[in-house]
Amino acid sequence: MKRFQKQKAGFTLVEIVLVIGIILILAAVMFISVSGYLSTAHTVQANYSSNNASLLSKNKDINSQFIDLGY
């Protein structure tokens, strides 16, 4: 009678599920981290936009005081 020997030719289901679980956890951590950075970036962009708008209105007020000579 022949005995069959186990040949390790691939990964087990447990190993594959474990690796997929680790990848999903890392992806979730990266998503939370990136979303925090994006929120901060949107806040900074809004601050710059409001600052630029106020500078533009001040510039228009200053320019309106001068006479246009047509040059």
Phi, psi and omega per residue, in radians:
M1 nan 2.362 3.142
K2 -1.549 2.467 3.057
R3 -1.743 2.387 3.117
F4 -1.580 2.287 3.091
Q5 -1.777 2.470 3.091
K6 -1.269 2.294 3.059
Q7 -1.915 2.170 3.105
K8 -1.502 1.624 -3.113
A9 -1.843 -0.160 -3.076
G10 -2.713 -2.918 -3.130
F11 -1.667 2.666 3.074
T12 -1.469 2.894 -3.133
L13 -1.110 -0.660 3.139
V14 -1.101 -0.745 3.126
E15 -1.104 -0.742 -3.136
I16 -1.154 -0.762 3.128
V17 -1.125 -0.685 3.119
L18 -1.107 -0.772 3.127
V19 -1.137 -0.733 3.113
I20 -1.114 -0.690 3.095
G21 -1.094 -0.754 3.108
I22 -1.104 -0.738 3.126
I23 -1.107 -0.712 3.118
L24 -1.142 -0.689 3.102
I25 -1.122 -0.774 3.109
L26 -1.101 -0.689 3.110
A27 -1.131 -0.678 3.120
A28 -1.149 -0.723 3.118
V29 -1.122 -0.739 3.122
M30 -1.132 -0.693 3.139
F31 -1.094 -0.778 3.134
I32 -1.119 -0.723 -3.134
S33 -1.133 -0.812 -3.107
V34 -1.183 -0.651 3.138
S35 -1.156 -0.566 3.052
G36 -1.141 -0.745 3.104
Y37 -1.129 -0.686 3.135
L38 -1.147 -0.679 3.099
S39 -1.089 -0.768 3.103
T40 -1.101 -0.720 -3.134
A41 -1.124 -0.695 3.115
H42 -1.136 -0.664 3.115
T43 -1.131 -0.786 3.137
V44 -1.116 -0.727 3.134
Q45 -1.105 -0.692 3.108
A46 -1.131 -0.686 3.110
N47 -1.121 -0.751 3.110
Y48 -1.132 -0.672 3.139
S49 -1.129 -0.753 3.133
S50 -1.193 -0.626 3.092
N51 -1.141 -0.742 3.110
N52 -1.130 -0.653 3.129
A53 -1.143 -0.715 3.133
S54 -1.198 -0.654 3.086
L55 -1.145 -0.648 3.129
L56 -1.143 -0.729 3.133
S57 -1.187 -0.657 3.081
K58 -1.122 -0.689 3.128
N59 -1.116 -0.719 3.112
K60 -1.125 -0.678 3.112
D61 -1.111 -0.755 -3.141
I62 -1.158 -0.763 -3.118
N63 -1.193 -0.455 -3.131
S64 -1.270 -0.254 -3.138
Q65 -1.423 -0.251 -3.090
F66 -1.714 2.700 3.124
I67 -1.567 2.319 3.094
D68 -1.384 2.082 3.141
L69 -1.615 -0.110 3.084
G70 1.461 0.287 3.120
Y71 -1.450 nan nan
